[in-house]
Amino acid sequence: MPRTPKQPPRPKHDASYKSLFASARTVADTLRCALHELATRLDFSTLQRLPASFVTEHLGQRHADMLWRIRIAEREWLYLLVLLEFQSTVDPRMALRMIDYTVRVLQGLAKSALGPRGEFPFVLPIVVYNGDRRWNAATDIRHLFPSAPERLVGYVPRHRYLLMELQTLDASVLPPGNVLSMIASFEQARSRERLDELVVSLTNWLARAGEPRLLESFDAWVTLVLKGKIDEAEGTVEPIGKQEEQAEMTLIERVRTWREEDRRQWLKEGVERGRIEGERELVYRLVARRFGSGALDRLVPVLDPLSDPERIAAVADAVIECETVDELIARAREVAEAA
């Protein structure tokens, strides 16, 4: 009897990775990174995830969020199906798996999804790999076959998948704010200091981008990445109970903690310099880093008249504690009115 196919290993942080790539912004930035100038021919306003019912029927539950469709701009009907697969280990037979997925997707398409003469759309299989080892598996199924005699060459199947290896992705050449670049930067980080920088820059960007669902997904994913990376960087192995306790600290809570430390240090420096202006400027820096420059325009008229260091410190506390700009401004006005 044929052997039951072995289930592929679950990637690191599988659920949180899927949540990240359930965002159209993440998928769009992945396509921009993977396709370069070809991405300019795609109409990103048409990017949509295929219904989970379709994907589950043809690929199984594990891929429910992993199939997307986007129209090619200059073609009336033609579109690109984007099939995403995540790996944390090298699978020597990945090329076989991806051609299997591709065929099943095409077989499941309704006639209305085909071209005027029954043509199939293009399918772009993308493997996102976040393992530590370099990927050395074949990216084209023809390389899983031995050298063929000349008369058989034309019968050897050909099908490629596009590999995105996060450990080797050069984030510096990507546009600022590219989501895949941010994911790669976290995967490549090797020190606590670098992780601190990334958390601050990521939170600031997400606040400006207005992507609340993406923020929640990054929250869950980065918490797991931080846990593993910090232990790796500090060379510590902690008891499971303590690991679970620390894992409960979310990205936002970490940022609040680190910013609270920043605030205390900055205000201390301001007092030592003996300048109220310095304290106020430090609060403005906090606001700009967390809420963006637009929040400054609303806060300046409220904070500028304050000269009491304790009142200014109370506004700094509000910057850390408040979730929205409106809440911050209301708190700042309360402080100013009580002066």
HELIX and SHEET records of a PDB file:
HELIX    1   1 ASP A   14  LEU A   20  1                                   7    
HELIX    2   2 ALA A   24  LEU A   35  1                                  12    
HELIX    3   3 HIS A   36  ARG A   41  5                                   6    
HELIX    4   4 ALA A   52  LEU A   59  1                                   8    
HELIX    5   5 GLN A   61  HIS A   63  5                                   3    
HELIX    6   6 MET A   94  GLY A  108  1                                  15    
HELIX    7   7 LYS A  111  ALA A  113  5                                   3    
HELIX    8   8 ILE A  141  LEU A  144  5                                   4    
HELIX    9   9 GLU A  150  TYR A  155  5                                   6    
HELIX   10  10 ALA A  171  VAL A  173  5                                   3    
HELIX   11  11 VAL A  179  GLN A  188  1                                  10    
HELIX   12  12 ARG A  192  ALA A  209  1                                  18    
HELIX   13  13 PRO A  212  GLU A  234  1                                  23    
HELIX   14  14 ILE A  240  ALA A  247  1                                   8    
HELIX   15  15 LEU A  251  ARG A  273  1                                  23    
HELIX   16  16 ILE A  276  PHE A  291  1                                  16    
HELIX   17  17 SER A  293  LEU A  303  1                                  11    
HELIX   18  18 PRO A  309  GLU A  321  1                                  13    
HELIX   19  19 VAL A  325  ALA A  338  1                                  14    
SHEET    1   A 5 LEU A  42  ARG A  49  0                                        
SHEET    2   A 5 LEU A  67  ILE A  72 -1                                        
SHEET    3   A 5 TYR A  79  GLN A  87 -1                                        
SHEET    4   A 5 PHE A 122  TYR A 129  1                                        
SHEET    5   A 5 LEU A 162  GLU A 165  1                                        
END                                                                             
